[in-house]
Every structure is written in structure tokens, then in C-alpha cells.
Amino acid sequence: MNRLFIDVHALQTVPPSNLNRDDTGAPKTAVYGGVSRARVSSQAWKRATREYFNDKQLLDPSELGVRTKKVVELLAKRISSLDEGVGDVAAQQLAAEVIQATGLKIEVPKRKATAAKDGEPEPPAEAKYLVFLSARQIDGLARLALDGAGDIKAYLKDKDNKVRAKQIADTLHSVDIALFGRMVADVTDISVDAAVQVAHAISVHRADTESDYYTAVDDQNTDAEPGAGMIGTVDFNSATLYRYAALSVHQLLDNLGQGLRDDEPATVPVRRAVEAFVNGFLSSLPQGKINTFGHHTLPDAVVVKLRTTRPISFVAAFEDPVRGDQGGYVREASERLAEFIPDIERAYGDDATTMTWVLRVGPSTQKLAGIGTETESLGTLVQAVGQAVTERLEKPE
């Protein structure tokens, strides 16, 4: 099929918060345009998006995967659920052999092995790295293990069975694996190229990190015991963030293959995946220090583009930091985008088939009203994008 991309741009204001910490506990930052900006890493927002899929049930559990080092334990549980006659120890042995047949490296962690020597039960082996497997891959590997349960080592020495193990691990990818990819450094042939690229969110303005000094009182202290039971500090900042993600629809289609269900065409799971991602990316929020700051916000403005050229970030609109001369940053940031988007597309040319949707909240985002089709709600926007993708896939230009 022709190349097809979805660009998702959002302006989102967060109050004093610490969404994503660095190694010192301070909010992450980046220098852009010569000034320090607030930053939220792409990894943090991808994780939040994946969690949103589950929390809001945007996708069926069968269409999602699990990322864990505990793949042997996970597979052993699935083996036992398929055949209750297989004991825990036997299930773990079967699982370990099948996982190794895929090429993944496993070992018993040293600290757990030491505990076993001291009388604890022998722990299951774990992968040396996080492994992302879909629910259907886990199910397929479990059935393979049961097929060879009589003598699993001999069974997997057969070349065809070993190839089958690797094929199971490299087909029937879940939506989240198809979107975010899977990197396995020492088994590159089962790696999956990500269909989604997520930029680090940065503030459109200079952002300074502040420090909150706090105290906590011991409820059992008497009047003779004045003072705090605990003191400390927590770093925070506040920002209007520019967020951006690019979704390669043709890569997503390739990753998902012919569909997640036998009774549906390939375009159907692609649409579900596209709609889930757009919804999840815009609605999700990293949970760093959420109980301390309660930074529950949603984007003030969203621009989504469907194009056939190449992904285009509009972050350069904020290379010169917004000053906030109008009181706050959302209004000027919206004006910057409204001016920058037509300028860059006029300068470099924009395919006539490019489609644009806008979702905005409040008068501060008024300037964005004219750059695309306005949608009344996130649900309307998501459906419009999903429908447009389906039409492009079914009737390529």
C-alpha cells in the first residue's frame, strides 16, 4: 500500500507537578532554543498510553501483550490453565525449554538462586531483558509446549518444531506490540519495527524547577513533643507542553498482518489500533507524583493530520520560547501553531489529500479554528480519523 502517516499534535498545560523524574528525583528538562524547558520523556508517555488501553478497556485483552522478564512464569501459568494435569514444576520446565527454543536468553537471577541454596524453592528462570509477547503468542507457545510434553527436549530438537516456536513468537502480534515495537538485541529476527514514534514532550516556554519544602506531623506526638515527625523536599515545575507523535499506518498494517480475528479483514484491526492510539495518547497522563500534585489535565488543543508524504513535527514553532506576555502560554502557543502550520506546508508543499482535524477547548485556542475540520469531542475526532484511515486503505489513491 501507499505510505500513510498520522501526526498527532497537542498543547497541554500541567500545573505544579513532577510527571517524569530524572535520577535525582527532579523533573526532567531539556535545553531547546537556548533555554531550559520542562520535559516528559517519550517512554513515560508511551507507558501511560499502554496502561490507558487496559484501564479504559479500549482494546480487548486478547489484542494486548505483556512486557516482562518473567516470561517463563507467565508461560507456565498458561500451560497449567490449558492442562490442569500439568504440575507447577513441570509447567515451568516446559515453559523454560520453549522460551529458549525461540532464541530468547533466560537464567535464574543470582539473588534468587542464592535464596534457593538457603532452603527456598527453586525459582523459575527469567529473561535477561524485558520481553514483549502478545496474549496469542503466549497461548501458541503454551500449546506447543503441551504438544511436546512427553519429552520436550527431544521434541524441540526437531528442526520443524524449533522453527515453529520462533514463528509463533514472530506472528500474531498484539496491537501494542504492533504500535510500539519490540526490540530483542540478540534475536533480531523476532524484533518488530515500531509503527509509532513519540517525541519527548517539552514546554513551549522557559520552565524553572522549583522545590517544595514540606513537613509531616506525628499524630501521636504530645504537646511536650513539638516539631515535625518528618521533613523533606520535592522538586516540581509547571508547563504548557507541546506533545507530538507520528503513526505509520502502513507499518502498523504490516505488523498486524492479516488481522487479529479470522472473521475480519485486515483493515478492521488497523482501525481499532489507530483509534485506540489516538484516544490513548491524548487522554493518558504519566502518573509521577500524582498523589502529591494531582496534575489531572487534558490537552487544551489537538491537531491531527493524515498525510502521505512524511511525518512533520511542528516543534519549531516554539524554538523561540513563548514569553507569556498575554498572561499564560496557551493563547500565544495556539497562535504560533496557527501561523507555523500553513507556512511550513506552503514552503515544502503539502499533498492535496492531506486531511486535518482540530479539537480545542476555550477561547485561548480560537486561532486554531481555521486550520482544519473542527470536531466537537475527542470521540468524534477519533472516529473521523479511523474512518478516513479505513477509506484510504480500502481505496488507495
BADREN-708851 format. One record per residue (C-alpha): residue number from 1; residue in one letter; y, z, x. Coordinates in nm, 4 decimals. Example, Ala and Ser with C-alpha at 12.3 -4.5 7.8 and 13.67 -1.06 7.14 Angstrom:
REM BADREN-708851
<i:1 aa:a v:-0.4500 w:0.7800 u:1.2300>
<i:2 aa:s v:-0.1060 w:0.7140 u:1.3670>
END
This chain:
REM BADREN-708851
<i:1 aa:m v:0.0000 w:0.0000 u:0.0000>
<i:2 aa:n v:0.3662 w:-0.0256 u:0.0991>
<i:3 aa:r v:0.5315 w:0.2681 u:0.2720>
<i:4 aa:l v:0.6773 w:0.5132 u:0.0233>
<i:5 aa:f v:0.8716 w:0.8296 u:0.1030>
<i:6 aa:i v:1.0170 w:1.1176 u:-0.0952>
<i:7 aa:d v:1.3136 w:1.3008 u:0.0579>
<i:8 aa:v v:1.3932 w:1.6442 u:-0.0855>
<i:9 aa:h v:1.7326 w:1.7960 u:-0.0034>
<i:10 aa:a v:1.8558 w:2.1333 u:-0.1262>
<i:11 aa:l v:2.1542 w:2.3651 u:-0.0855>
<i:12 aa:q v:2.0525 w:2.7254 u:-0.1370>
<i:13 aa:t v:2.2614 w:3.0375 u:-0.0971>
<i:14 aa:v v:2.0920 w:3.3590 u:0.0058>
<i:15 aa:p v:2.2680 w:3.6984 u:0.0109>
<i:16 aa:p v:2.2236 w:3.9529 u:0.2919>
<i:17 aa:s v:1.8595 w:3.9035 u:0.3880>
<i:18 aa:n v:1.6087 w:3.8606 u:0.6684>
<i:19 aa:l v:1.3800 w:3.5879 u:0.5371>
<i:20 aa:n v:1.2236 w:3.4931 u:0.8694>
<i:21 aa:r v:1.2272 w:3.7258 u:1.1729>
<i:22 aa:d v:1.2090 w:3.6497 u:1.5428>
<i:23 aa:d v:1.0190 w:3.8584 u:1.7980>
<i:24 aa:t v:1.2924 w:4.1246 u:1.7985>
<i:25 aa:g v:1.2984 w:4.1607 u:1.4202>
<i:26 aa:a v:1.6319 w:3.9816 u:1.3820>
<i:27 aa:p v:1.6806 w:3.6812 u:1.1519>
<i:28 aa:k v:1.6038 w:3.3553 u:1.3283>
<i:29 aa:t v:1.9033 w:3.1484 u:1.4362>
<i:30 aa:a v:1.9813 w:2.8105 u:1.5916>
<i:31 aa:v v:2.2848 w:2.6552 u:1.7558>
<i:32 aa:y v:2.3961 w:2.3358 u:1.5804>
<i:33 aa:g v:2.7355 w:2.1733 u:1.6024>
<i:34 aa:g v:2.8282 w:2.4214 u:1.8724>
<i:35 aa:v v:2.7968 w:2.7329 u:1.6542>
<i:36 aa:s v:2.5193 w:2.9758 u:1.5689>
<i:37 aa:r v:2.3518 w:2.9104 u:1.2351>
<i:38 aa:a v:2.1124 w:3.1102 u:1.0236>
<i:39 aa:r v:1.7662 w:2.9522 u:1.0389>
<i:40 aa:v v:1.4432 w:2.9732 u:0.8434>
<i:41 aa:s v:1.1514 w:2.8069 u:1.0191>
<i:42 aa:s v:0.9607 w:2.5197 u:0.8649>
<i:43 aa:q v:0.6391 w:2.7213 u:0.8994>
<i:44 aa:a v:0.7834 w:3.0045 u:0.6891>
<i:45 aa:w v:0.8797 w:2.7737 u:0.4049>
<i:46 aa:k v:0.5542 w:2.5768 u:0.4180>
<i:47 aa:r v:0.3637 w:2.9034 u:0.3893>
<i:48 aa:a v:0.5823 w:3.0078 u:0.0955>
<i:49 aa:t v:0.5181 w:2.6713 u:-0.0714>
<i:50 aa:r v:0.1414 w:2.7029 u:-0.0307>
<i:51 aa:e v:0.1493 w:3.0542 u:-0.1757>
<i:52 aa:y v:0.3563 w:2.9285 u:-0.4688>
<i:53 aa:f v:0.0803 w:2.6789 u:-0.5525>
<i:54 aa:n v:-0.1565 w:2.9727 u:-0.6073>
<i:55 aa:d v:0.0857 w:3.2247 u:-0.7553>
<i:56 aa:k v:0.2142 w:2.9874 u:-1.0241>
<i:57 aa:q v:-0.1164 w:2.8015 u:-1.0679>
<i:58 aa:l v:0.0484 w:2.4656 u:-1.0052>
<i:59 aa:l v:-0.2909 w:2.3338 u:-0.8989>
<i:60 aa:d v:-0.6489 w:2.4167 u:-0.9895>
<i:61 aa:p v:-0.8205 w:2.6403 u:-0.7296>
<i:62 aa:s v:-1.0705 w:2.3590 u:-0.6682>
<i:63 aa:e v:-0.7817 w:2.1461 u:-0.5390>
<i:64 aa:l v:-0.6704 w:2.4030 u:-0.2818>
<i:65 aa:g v:-0.8008 w:2.5197 u:0.0530>
<i:66 aa:v v:-0.8278 w:2.8334 u:0.2647>
<i:67 aa:r v:-0.6885 w:2.8720 u:0.6170>
<i:68 aa:t v:-0.8721 w:3.1418 u:0.8098>
<i:69 aa:k v:-1.0589 w:3.2327 u:1.1250>
<i:70 aa:k v:-1.3254 w:3.3964 u:0.9070>
<i:71 aa:v v:-1.4928 w:3.0655 u:0.8195>
<i:72 aa:v v:-1.8441 w:3.1981 u:0.8813>
<i:73 aa:e v:-1.7914 w:3.4895 u:0.6455>
<i:74 aa:l v:-1.6293 w:3.2600 u:0.3874>
<i:75 aa:l v:-1.9130 w:3.0082 u:0.4018>
<i:76 aa:a v:-2.1789 w:3.2809 u:0.3957>
<i:77 aa:k v:-2.0344 w:3.4157 u:0.0697>
<i:78 aa:r v:-2.0506 w:3.0678 u:-0.0813>
<i:79 aa:i v:-2.4118 w:3.0259 u:0.0330>
<i:80 aa:s v:-2.5066 w:3.3582 u:-0.1272>
<i:81 aa:s v:-2.3313 w:3.2651 u:-0.4504>
<i:82 aa:l v:-2.5293 w:2.9407 u:-0.4720>
<i:83 aa:d v:-2.8616 w:3.1095 u:-0.3951>
<i:84 aa:e v:-2.8779 w:3.4819 u:-0.4637>
<i:85 aa:g v:-3.2134 w:3.4975 u:-0.2848>
<i:86 aa:v v:-3.0444 w:3.4464 u:0.0498>
<i:87 aa:g v:-2.9532 w:3.7825 u:0.2020>
<i:88 aa:d v:-2.6235 w:3.8565 u:0.3746>
<i:89 aa:v v:-2.7609 w:3.8368 u:0.7270>
<i:90 aa:a v:-2.9476 w:3.5127 u:0.6596>
<i:91 aa:a v:-2.6415 w:3.3624 u:0.4926>
<i:92 aa:q v:-2.4290 w:3.4451 u:0.7957>
<i:93 aa:q v:-2.6833 w:3.2858 u:1.0291>
<i:94 aa:l v:-2.6934 w:2.9702 u:0.8178>
<i:95 aa:a v:-2.3161 w:2.9588 u:0.7991>
<i:96 aa:a v:-2.2739 w:3.0011 u:1.1741>
<i:97 aa:e v:-2.5111 w:2.7141 u:1.2518>
<i:98 aa:v v:-2.3465 w:2.4779 u:1.0032>
<i:99 aa:i v:-1.9948 w:2.5593 u:1.1213>
<i:100 aa:q v:-2.0966 w:2.4854 u:1.4797>
<i:101 aa:a v:-2.2514 w:2.1569 u:1.3666>
<i:102 aa:t v:-1.9065 w:2.0402 u:1.2564>
<i:103 aa:g v:-1.7833 w:2.0888 u:1.6126>
<i:104 aa:l v:-1.5753 w:2.3979 u:1.5388>
<i:105 aa:k v:-1.5953 w:2.6719 u:1.8024>
<i:106 aa:i v:-1.6922 w:3.0211 u:1.6890>
<i:107 aa:e v:-1.7557 w:3.3540 u:1.8590>
<i:108 aa:v v:-1.7775 w:3.7234 u:1.7762>
<i:109 aa:p v:-1.4383 w:3.8795 u:1.8593>
<i:110 aa:k v:-1.4651 w:4.1088 u:2.1611>
<i:111 aa:r v:-1.3239 w:4.4131 u:1.9867>
<i:112 aa:k v:-1.5746 w:4.3746 u:1.7031>
<i:113 aa:a v:-1.8610 w:4.3097 u:1.9432>
<i:114 aa:t v:-1.7734 w:4.6320 u:2.1252>
<i:115 aa:a v:-1.7769 w:4.8219 u:1.7971>
<i:116 aa:a v:-2.1233 w:4.6801 u:1.7225>
<i:117 aa:k v:-2.2525 w:4.8179 u:2.0529>
<i:118 aa:d v:-2.1321 w:5.1593 u:1.9423>
<i:119 aa:g v:-2.3579 w:5.1525 u:1.6385>
<i:120 aa:e v:-2.1606 w:4.9405 u:1.3930>
<i:121 aa:p v:-2.3382 w:4.6479 u:1.2175>
<i:122 aa:e v:-2.3305 w:4.3119 u:1.3967>
<i:123 aa:p v:-2.0136 w:4.1386 u:1.2738>
<i:124 aa:p v:-2.0054 w:3.7691 u:1.1771>
<i:125 aa:a v:-1.8661 w:3.5223 u:1.4270>
<i:126 aa:e v:-1.5144 w:3.3902 u:1.3761>
<i:127 aa:a v:-1.3452 w:3.0654 u:1.4685>
<i:128 aa:k v:-1.1318 w:3.0730 u:1.7814>
<i:129 aa:y v:-0.8403 w:2.9405 u:1.5765>
<i:130 aa:l v:-0.7300 w:2.9171 u:1.2164>
<i:131 aa:v v:-0.9404 w:2.6618 u:1.0288>
<i:132 aa:f v:-0.8202 w:2.4933 u:0.7093>
<i:133 aa:l v:-1.1061 w:2.3986 u:0.4737>
<i:134 aa:s v:-1.0946 w:2.2842 u:0.1126>
<i:135 aa:a v:-1.2916 w:2.4507 u:-0.1630>
<i:136 aa:r v:-1.5096 w:2.1405 u:-0.1950>
<i:137 aa:q v:-1.5712 w:2.1233 u:0.1807>
<i:138 aa:i v:-1.6873 w:2.4845 u:0.1767>
<i:139 aa:d v:-1.9122 w:2.4061 u:-0.1191>
<i:140 aa:g v:-2.0551 w:2.0970 u:0.0532>
<i:141 aa:l v:-2.1286 w:2.2837 u:0.3760>
<i:142 aa:a v:-2.2955 w:2.5637 u:0.1798>
<i:143 aa:r v:-2.5266 w:2.3151 u:0.0079>
<i:144 aa:l v:-2.6057 w:2.1549 u:0.3421>
<i:145 aa:a v:-2.6988 w:2.4969 u:0.4808>
<i:146 aa:l v:-2.9315 w:2.5615 u:0.1891>
<i:147 aa:d v:-3.0958 w:2.2213 u:0.2334>
<i:148 aa:g v:-3.1952 w:2.3246 u:0.5853>
<i:149 aa:a v:-3.2517 w:2.6926 u:0.5180>
<i:150 aa:g v:-3.6190 w:2.6754 u:0.6189>
<i:151 aa:d v:-3.5296 w:2.6091 u:0.9834>
<i:152 aa:i v:-3.1593 w:2.5465 u:1.0130>
<i:153 aa:k v:-3.1607 w:2.4896 u:1.3895>
<i:154 aa:a v:-3.4266 w:2.2197 u:1.3664>
<i:155 aa:y v:-3.2594 w:2.0724 u:1.0586>
<i:156 aa:l v:-2.9274 w:2.0298 u:1.2372>
<i:157 aa:k v:-3.0893 w:1.8799 u:1.5460>
<i:158 aa:d v:-3.1490 w:1.5755 u:1.3297>
<i:159 aa:k v:-2.8601 w:1.3422 u:1.4089>
<i:160 aa:d v:-2.8095 w:1.2373 u:1.0459>
<i:161 aa:n v:-2.7759 w:1.5965 u:0.9284>
<i:162 aa:k v:-2.5287 w:1.6802 u:1.2031>
<i:163 aa:v v:-2.3228 w:1.3728 u:1.1142>
<i:164 aa:r v:-2.3358 w:1.4810 u:0.7506>
<i:165 aa:a v:-2.1906 w:1.8218 u:0.8430>
<i:166 aa:k v:-1.8939 w:1.6605 u:1.0138>
<i:167 aa:q v:-1.8465 w:1.4139 u:0.7284>
<i:168 aa:i v:-1.8341 w:1.6967 u:0.4766>
<i:169 aa:a v:-1.5651 w:1.8699 u:0.6831>
<i:170 aa:d v:-1.3631 w:1.5486 u:0.7028>
<i:171 aa:t v:-1.3739 w:1.4286 u:0.3405>
<i:172 aa:l v:-1.2714 w:1.5646 u:0.0000>
<i:173 aa:h v:-0.9570 w:1.7248 u:0.1386>
<i:174 aa:s v:-0.7701 w:1.9687 u:-0.0825>
<i:175 aa:v v:-0.4134 w:1.8954 u:-0.1885>
<i:176 aa:d v:-0.2650 w:2.1488 u:0.0544>
<i:177 aa:i v:-0.4624 w:2.0039 u:0.3481>
<i:178 aa:a v:-0.3560 w:1.6522 u:0.2456>
<i:179 aa:l v:0.0068 w:1.7648 u:0.2276>
<i:180 aa:f v:0.0397 w:1.9916 u:0.5304>
<i:181 aa:g v:-0.2332 w:1.8500 u:0.7513>
<i:182 aa:r v:-0.4965 w:2.0153 u:0.9667>
<i:183 aa:m v:-0.4872 w:2.0301 u:1.3456>
<i:184 aa:v v:-0.8085 w:2.1080 u:1.5328>
<i:185 aa:a v:-0.7387 w:2.0609 u:1.9020>
<i:186 aa:d v:-1.0988 w:2.0457 u:2.0234>
<i:187 aa:v v:-1.2383 w:1.8477 u:1.7258>
<i:188 aa:t v:-0.9675 w:1.5888 u:1.6838>
<i:189 aa:d v:-1.1798 w:1.3614 u:1.4670>
<i:190 aa:i v:-1.1609 w:1.6095 u:1.1782>
<i:191 aa:s v:-0.7875 w:1.6661 u:1.2160>
<i:192 aa:v v:-0.5708 w:1.5482 u:0.9259>
<i:193 aa:d v:-0.2251 w:1.3992 u:0.9698>
<i:194 aa:a v:0.0270 w:1.5843 u:0.7532>
<i:195 aa:a v:0.1878 w:1.3918 u:0.4683>
<i:196 aa:v v:0.4782 w:1.6375 u:0.4621>
<i:197 aa:q v:0.7395 w:1.7111 u:0.7258>
<i:198 aa:v v:0.9573 w:2.0174 u:0.6649>
<i:199 aa:a v:1.2763 w:2.0775 u:0.8608>
<i:200 aa:h v:1.3962 w:2.4183 u:0.9700>
<i:201 aa:a v:1.6478 w:2.5281 u:0.7107>
<i:202 aa:i v:1.9851 w:2.6014 u:0.8686>
<i:203 aa:s v:2.3119 w:2.7341 u:0.7346>
<i:204 aa:v v:2.5853 w:2.4775 u:0.6716>
<i:205 aa:h v:2.8299 w:2.7169 u:0.8363>
<i:206 aa:r v:2.8525 w:2.9606 u:1.1222>
<i:207 aa:a v:2.6440 w:3.2691 u:1.0459>
<i:208 aa:d v:2.6633 w:3.6004 u:1.2274>
<i:209 aa:t v:2.3812 w:3.8516 u:1.2393>
<i:210 aa:e v:2.4768 w:4.1991 u:1.1235>
<i:211 aa:s v:2.2953 w:4.5294 u:1.1495>
<i:212 aa:d v:2.2416 w:4.7843 u:0.8736>
<i:213 aa:y v:2.2100 w:5.1488 u:0.9815>
<i:214 aa:y v:2.0058 w:5.3421 u:0.7265>
<i:215 aa:t v:1.8756 w:5.6923 u:0.6719>
<i:216 aa:a v:1.5981 w:5.8323 u:0.4567>
<i:217 aa:v v:1.5898 w:6.1859 u:0.3233>
<i:218 aa:d v:1.2770 w:6.4019 u:0.3276>
<i:219 aa:d v:1.2326 w:6.5116 u:-0.0337>
<i:220 aa:q v:1.0644 w:6.8360 u:0.0772>
<i:221 aa:n v:1.3475 w:6.9478 u:0.3032>
<i:222 aa:t v:1.5245 w:7.2684 u:0.2060>
<i:223 aa:d v:1.8952 w:7.3458 u:0.2379>
<i:224 aa:a v:1.8118 w:7.5045 u:0.5713>
<i:225 aa:e v:1.6852 w:7.1704 u:0.6984>
<i:226 aa:p v:1.9827 w:6.9329 u:0.6771>
<i:227 aa:g v:1.9825 w:6.5799 u:0.8115>
<i:228 aa:a v:1.7739 w:6.2703 u:0.7640>
<i:229 aa:g v:1.3980 w:6.2563 u:0.7782>
<i:230 aa:m v:1.4203 w:5.9076 u:0.9238>
<i:231 aa:i v:1.6888 w:5.6793 u:1.0640>
<i:232 aa:g v:1.6792 w:5.3161 u:1.1703>
<i:233 aa:t v:1.8458 w:4.9793 u:1.1687>
<i:234 aa:v v:1.7591 w:4.6424 u:1.0180>
<i:235 aa:d v:1.9255 w:4.3118 u:1.1061>
<i:236 aa:f v:2.0350 w:4.0627 u:0.8416>
<i:237 aa:n v:2.2632 w:3.7715 u:0.7667>
<i:238 aa:s v:2.3707 w:3.5715 u:0.4624>
<i:239 aa:a v:2.3959 w:3.1951 u:0.4369>
<i:240 aa:t v:2.4198 w:2.8766 u:0.2376>
<i:241 aa:l v:2.1216 w:2.6847 u:0.3696>
<i:242 aa:y v:2.0589 w:2.3131 u:0.3893>
<i:243 aa:r v:1.6873 w:2.2563 u:0.3298>
<i:244 aa:y v:1.5045 w:1.9276 u:0.3793>
<i:245 aa:a v:1.1505 w:1.7938 u:0.3502>
<i:246 aa:a v:1.0044 w:1.4434 u:0.3697>
<i:247 aa:l v:0.6823 w:1.3493 u:0.1900>
<i:248 aa:s v:0.4959 w:1.0336 u:0.2935>
<i:249 aa:v v:0.3282 w:0.9224 u:-0.0279>
<i:250 aa:h v:0.1151 w:0.6551 u:0.1423>
<i:251 aa:q v:-0.0176 w:0.9143 u:0.3903>
<i:252 aa:l v:-0.0901 w:1.1518 u:0.1030>
<i:253 aa:l v:-0.2839 w:0.8787 u:-0.0770>
<i:254 aa:d v:-0.4848 w:0.8099 u:0.2373>
<i:255 aa:n v:-0.5583 w:1.1805 u:0.2925>
<i:256 aa:l v:-0.6747 w:1.2375 u:-0.0643>
<i:257 aa:g v:-0.8929 w:0.9259 u:-0.0677>
<i:258 aa:q v:-1.0251 w:0.8068 u:-0.3999>
<i:259 aa:g v:-0.9393 w:1.1189 u:-0.5912>
<i:260 aa:l v:-1.0441 w:1.4781 u:-0.6366>
<i:261 aa:r v:-1.2377 w:1.4151 u:-0.9557>
<i:262 aa:d v:-1.4892 w:1.1417 u:-1.0289>
<i:263 aa:d v:-1.3336 w:1.0508 u:-1.3646>
<i:264 aa:e v:-0.9790 w:0.9767 u:-1.2436>
<i:265 aa:p v:-0.8077 w:0.7040 u:-1.0397>
<i:266 aa:a v:-0.6583 w:0.7856 u:-0.7001>
<i:267 aa:t v:-0.3032 w:0.7814 u:-0.8373>
<i:268 aa:v v:-0.3649 w:1.0845 u:-1.0576>
<i:269 aa:p v:-0.4271 w:1.3467 u:-0.7845>
<i:270 aa:v v:-0.1429 w:1.1936 u:-0.5822>
<i:271 aa:r v:0.0945 w:1.2513 u:-0.8722>
<i:272 aa:r v:-0.0311 w:1.6085 u:-0.9159>
<i:273 aa:a v:0.0188 w:1.6706 u:-0.5451>
<i:274 aa:v v:0.3685 w:1.5195 u:-0.5436>
<i:275 aa:e v:0.4783 w:1.7199 u:-0.8455>
<i:276 aa:a v:0.3275 w:2.0415 u:-0.7095>
<i:277 aa:f v:0.5002 w:1.9955 u:-0.3748>
<i:278 aa:v v:0.8457 w:1.9150 u:-0.5139>
<i:279 aa:n v:0.8196 w:2.2084 u:-0.7545>
<i:280 aa:g v:0.6732 w:2.4474 u:-0.4980>
<i:281 aa:f v:0.9095 w:2.3577 u:-0.2149>
<i:282 aa:l v:1.2195 w:2.4010 u:-0.4308>
<i:283 aa:s v:1.1031 w:2.7121 u:-0.6168>
<i:284 aa:s v:0.9381 w:2.9080 u:-0.3356>
<i:285 aa:l v:1.1045 w:3.1650 u:-0.1138>
<i:286 aa:p v:0.9914 w:3.3309 u:0.2116>
<i:287 aa:q v:0.9218 w:3.6988 u:0.1496>
<i:288 aa:g v:1.0515 w:3.8523 u:0.4742>
<i:289 aa:k v:1.2086 w:4.1936 u:0.3994>
<i:290 aa:i v:1.2109 w:4.1061 u:0.0276>
<i:291 aa:n v:1.1800 w:4.4707 u:-0.0783>
<i:292 aa:t v:1.4762 w:4.5652 u:0.1390>
<i:293 aa:f v:1.7110 w:4.2865 u:0.0341>
<i:294 aa:g v:1.5824 w:4.1397 u:-0.2941>
<i:295 aa:h v:1.7108 w:3.7946 u:-0.1986>
<i:296 aa:h v:1.5753 w:3.6183 u:-0.5087>
<i:297 aa:t v:1.7746 w:3.2955 u:-0.5335>
<i:298 aa:l v:1.7094 w:2.9316 u:-0.6222>
<i:299 aa:p v:1.8822 w:2.6157 u:-0.4954>
<i:300 aa:d v:2.2359 w:2.5521 u:-0.6152>
<i:301 aa:a v:2.1920 w:2.1771 u:-0.5753>
<i:302 aa:v v:1.8977 w:1.9416 u:-0.5261>
<i:303 aa:v v:1.8917 w:1.5730 u:-0.4340>
<i:304 aa:v v:1.5595 w:1.3868 u:-0.4356>
<i:305 aa:k v:1.5230 w:1.0285 u:-0.3158>
<i:306 aa:l v:1.2292 w:0.7903 u:-0.3445>
<i:307 aa:r v:1.2584 w:0.5158 u:-0.0837>
<i:308 aa:t v:1.0534 w:0.2564 u:0.1031>
<i:309 aa:t v:1.2480 w:0.2457 u:0.4314>
<i:310 aa:r v:1.2079 w:0.5719 u:0.6247>
<i:311 aa:p v:1.2840 w:0.9412 u:0.5700>
<i:312 aa:i v:1.6513 w:1.0332 u:0.6146>
<i:313 aa:s v:1.7821 w:1.3872 u:0.6582>
<i:314 aa:f v:2.1449 w:1.4491 u:0.5672>
<i:315 aa:v v:2.1855 w:1.7467 u:0.8000>
<i:316 aa:a v:2.4516 w:1.5562 u:0.9991>
<i:317 aa:a v:2.6879 w:1.6166 u:0.7081>
<i:318 aa:f v:2.7100 w:1.9733 u:0.8408>
<i:319 aa:e v:2.7262 w:1.9085 u:1.2154>
<i:320 aa:d v:3.0897 w:2.0112 u:1.1795>
<i:321 aa:p v:3.0314 w:2.3548 u:1.0234>
<i:322 aa:v v:3.1701 w:2.4218 u:0.6773>
<i:323 aa:r v:3.4653 w:2.6604 u:0.7093>
<i:324 aa:g v:3.4604 w:2.8150 u:0.3650>
<i:325 aa:d v:3.8328 w:2.7604 u:0.3156>
<i:326 aa:q v:3.7783 w:2.7199 u:-0.0582>
<i:327 aa:g v:3.6131 w:3.0598 u:-0.0899>
<i:328 aa:g v:3.2396 w:3.0333 u:-0.0327>
<i:329 aa:y v:3.0439 w:2.7415 u:0.1063>
<i:330 aa:v v:2.8620 w:2.5702 u:-0.1815>
<i:331 aa:r v:3.1567 w:2.3697 u:-0.3097>
<i:332 aa:e v:3.2507 w:2.2223 u:0.0290>
<i:333 aa:a v:2.8852 w:2.1669 u:0.1214>
<i:334 aa:s v:2.8352 w:1.9723 u:-0.2021>
<i:335 aa:e v:3.1453 w:1.7650 u:-0.1312>
<i:336 aa:r v:3.0193 w:1.6931 u:0.2202>
<i:337 aa:l v:2.6883 w:1.5657 u:0.0851>
<i:338 aa:a v:2.8561 w:1.3599 u:-0.1875>
<i:339 aa:e v:3.0624 w:1.1821 u:0.0785>
<i:340 aa:f v:2.7982 w:1.1572 u:0.3517>
<i:341 aa:i v:2.5084 w:1.0152 u:0.1488>
<i:342 aa:p v:2.6822 w:0.6938 u:0.0341>
<i:343 aa:d v:2.8406 w:0.6493 u:0.3779>
<i:344 aa:i v:2.5159 w:0.6597 u:0.5758>
<i:345 aa:e v:2.3285 w:0.4435 u:0.3273>
<i:346 aa:r v:2.6101 w:0.1885 u:0.3259>
<i:347 aa:a v:2.6218 w:0.1839 u:0.7076>
<i:348 aa:y v:2.2492 w:0.1406 u:0.7616>
<i:349 aa:g v:2.1567 w:-0.0352 u:0.4427>
<i:350 aa:d v:1.9511 w:0.1084 u:0.1605>
<i:351 aa:d v:1.6693 w:-0.0653 u:-0.0202>
<i:352 aa:a v:1.7666 w:-0.1718 u:-0.3713>
<i:353 aa:t v:1.4550 w:0.0005 u:-0.5042>
<i:354 aa:t v:1.5631 w:0.3454 u:-0.3809>
<i:355 aa:m v:1.5796 w:0.5985 u:-0.6652>
<i:356 aa:t v:1.7873 w:0.9165 u:-0.6661>
<i:357 aa:w v:1.7735 w:1.2267 u:-0.8844>
<i:358 aa:v v:2.0154 w:1.5197 u:-0.8835>
<i:359 aa:l v:1.9725 w:1.8741 u:-1.0136>
<i:360 aa:r v:2.2734 w:2.1008 u:-0.9812>
<i:361 aa:v v:2.3938 w:2.4382 u:-1.1034>
<i:362 aa:g v:2.7550 w:2.5406 u:-1.1662>
<i:363 aa:p v:3.0963 w:2.3779 u:-1.1190>
<i:364 aa:s v:3.0863 w:2.4106 u:-0.7396>
<i:365 aa:t v:2.8319 w:2.1272 u:-0.7250>
<i:366 aa:q v:3.0265 w:1.8885 u:-0.9502>
<i:367 aa:k v:3.0883 w:1.6314 u:-0.6746>
<i:368 aa:l v:2.7156 w:1.5563 u:-0.6551>
<i:369 aa:a v:2.7013 w:1.4440 u:-1.0168>
<i:370 aa:g v:2.7714 w:1.0797 u:-0.9401>
<i:371 aa:i v:2.5211 w:1.0068 u:-0.6634>
<i:372 aa:g v:2.2090 w:0.9762 u:-0.8787>
<i:373 aa:t v:2.0426 w:1.0340 u:-1.2117>
<i:374 aa:e v:2.1215 w:1.3873 u:-1.3252>
<i:375 aa:t v:1.8317 w:1.5946 u:-1.4528>
<i:376 aa:e v:1.8684 w:1.8950 u:-1.6801>
<i:377 aa:s v:1.5951 w:2.1082 u:-1.5257>
<i:378 aa:l v:1.3517 w:2.1261 u:-1.2379>
<i:379 aa:g v:1.0684 w:2.0389 u:-1.4751>
<i:380 aa:t v:1.2464 w:1.7199 u:-1.5816>
<i:381 aa:l v:1.3144 w:1.6247 u:-1.2197>
<i:382 aa:v v:0.9539 w:1.6883 u:-1.1148>
<i:383 aa:q v:0.8172 w:1.4768 u:-1.3992>
<i:384 aa:a v:1.0607 w:1.1940 u:-1.3264>
<i:385 aa:v v:0.9610 w:1.1833 u:-0.9598>
<i:386 aa:g v:0.5906 w:1.1970 u:-1.0466>
<i:387 aa:q v:0.6248 w:0.9151 u:-1.2976>
<i:388 aa:a v:0.8190 w:0.6982 u:-1.0530>
<i:389 aa:v v:0.5558 w:0.7506 u:-0.7824>
<i:390 aa:t v:0.2762 w:0.6550 u:-1.0232>
<i:391 aa:e v:0.4569 w:0.3367 u:-1.1228>
<i:392 aa:r v:0.5158 w:0.2397 u:-0.7601>
<i:393 aa:l v:0.1502 w:0.3000 u:-0.6717>
<i:394 aa:e v:0.0179 w:0.1068 u:-0.9704>
<i:395 aa:k v:0.2690 w:-0.1779 u:-0.9373>
<i:396 aa:p v:0.3760 w:-0.2008 u:-0.5719>
<i:397 aa:e v:0.6865 w:-0.4064 u:-0.5062>
END
